[in-house]
Amino acid sequence: MCNQVQVGFKELDVQILDLLSSISISNAFFDWAVKWLKECNYKRSENQTAEIDRINSQLKDTQKKIDNLIEMGMLGVVTPQEVKDRKEVLQNERYQLERDLKGLNVQTFDWLETAIKTFNFAKNARYHFEHGSMLDKTQILKALGANFYVIDKKLCLDLLKPYFIFKENADIVCLENEGCELSSLVSVSANVDTVKSWWARRESNPYPPKWTTF
């Protein structure tokens, strides 16, 4: 028989509102973060486009070598065995290039949109939870994390990494100063690869669970 003390809905609402307050970010920080993310995404996209172009060029060259090799074999310039051996090497090169290209294309998923939605959620979730329907509240709660438990009348969960970071850096993300400088925000911004990891998909880079009570 479970001896866990039950907790009422009103008390749970209060605890959830407290958590949403603890992960909340200011309008000023939101505006700065969106601008910074867009700048990082633009620079990264430029580099990635150049790399994709380079690989596509190598793929064309490799395919041309394969076509020329086959033609040389048909003309009797090289033996069938030489065609077979050299073709196998070139096909392996092409396969590796195709894998590299596929990996780059996978990285182009719209992480920026996901990141902005996450920042927007942190900025507005408390208001929508306080004034929303039961369905709204359920969706907000699910968006916060997973593995919910009630221990000693305290609701606990594995808070998703972005919100945990906001919670741990409240002194920065709650700044209301419109003149927020990049130098003041370095500790939370790090670099674009670090920030992208906050929204990495679970199957490729799971969020580290953060045991949180509120």
Steps between C-alpha positions, in 0.01 A plus 500: 500500500635843402556734793584801282327813628260640241520860382207709377468655155512855636824428683645341186402808302686720745812283477489496120458878489804530726703285262382694197606819677843349568560422129349823373710734287457874451383668181841668470686169525258336255558775242877476545499119481295491179732753336809308614362165385416638156850643460658169601271307268587727207874455551468125545277469194761677287771257613274200455395607150865527398568150635198356317619660176847352552365148552265526201796605285699199621205272427485625142874447456478148641208409274691638202798280590271196516348582160844550345624174650209307351563661161870410518402142580269485197782630278740241639734760645483328839426139586164388644672421830649851516157646429351292779767589756514873426122526473463345845735762648313785331161365607621484860614862472160598359320313777700686768434835334127423485504413869678826582246695294209324667646583841519868410144502370377344825667785688294753305179414688341820622659519842464878494121482490500246784734718705288812454187306597677382816598854596146618425358223718721600791391862460125438483425160656415633846238739367338235279501244782339747738230606255469197272269200487570160652623386158738797484635415845552136405690592184718748689582243765596242236723755328701554819644151524421140591483246784269687734483391864343627820720459807404651835241715323767633264464450126829386343605452139793467264512857374609539139850640462415847357264575788747367755760739358256792518421405860868488595572835329201699623720800581581531128187384319274720711684823418258769384766742378441569132873553457601143589854457371637177356784508752247487783340186356800289403452256787165388367559544127831308469511425126258394233589129525435504875167673455400265218561206733225634726245403235669187366258221432469238771597209275832658402593704808270442799444780746686430824230455767498769765313397814296803596253575775300815536 
